[in-house]
Structure formats: C-alpha cells, structure tokens
C-alpha cells in the first residue's frame, strides 16, 4: 500500500558529493518523521540523519560522524526526503536506507530498498 523508492547512490571519490533521494507513495495521511540509515559490511545499521515533525518546525538530528558534512531535507508536497552528502570519506561507504514513519489507516514504518554508496579512489 505504501511504497518507498530511493536513488542516488554510486561511486564517488573521496571529497566528492552525492545526493540521495527517497520518495514515498500510496495512501499516506501524514508523515511524522523521515530518516536515513546506513549499514557497512559486518557492521550494525546506524542512524545517520533524521527529520522529526514539530508542527511548523522541523527538528534535524545527525550522527556525530557526519555533522557538518551531510544535510537532510524534505519536500512535504512530494513526500520526499533528501540526503546531501558532502566531503565524502571512505568510511561513509555503506548501503543507505531511508525510512518513513507514516500514518495511513495506522502507524507504519516503511523502509526503502537501499542504495549503495561507495567512496573510493
């Protein structure tokens, strides 16, 4: 009923930039939060960045390792969340997943399929 499609991953050199996009579609009444996670081989999935709705204000949170380099933003009309990644480092290499916290007929967490980001020379 609710689908999430993400894109924008690929191969980039250290110091480069990528912009990830994630769009949700379906019978969505409200989006309470959007987030980006990542998982590197052999490691736990970690929260990278999140937007939490606060009425007229969005609250942004970032994991310490990406502060000052990554920017999360959203387009409410399109139910789309973005992750602008700058000054990329090899340790940023991972599969990135978006997550929507939505309300349809009930509260629901919906994940994207994942997109691979590889930072290497």
C-alpha positions, 0 to 999 in steps of 0.5 A, a space after each residue: 500500500 505504501 511504497 518507498 523508492 530511493 536513488 542516488 547512490 554510486 561511486 564517488 571519490 573521496 571529497 566528492 558529493 552525492 545526493 540521495 533521494 527517497 520518495 514515498 507513495 500510496 495512501 499516506 495521511 501524514 508523515 511524522 518523521 523521515 530518516 536515513 540509515 546506513 549499514 557497512 559490511 559486518 557492521 550494525 545499521 546506524 542512524 545517520 540523519 533524521 527529520 522529526 515533525 514539530 508542527 511548523 518546525 522541523 527538528 534535524 538530528 545527525 550522527 556525530 560522524 557526519 555533522 557538518 558534512 551531510 544535510 537532510 531535507 524534505 519536500 512535504 508536497 512530494 513526500 520526499 526526503 533528501 540526503 546531501 552528502 558532502 566531503 565524502 570519506 571512505 568510511 561513509 561507504 555503506 548501503 543507505 536506507 531511508 525510512 518513513 514513519 507514516 500514518 495511513 489507516 495506522 502507524 507504519 514504518 516503511 523502509 526503502 530498498 537501499 542504495 549503495 554508496 561507495 567512496 573510493 579512489 
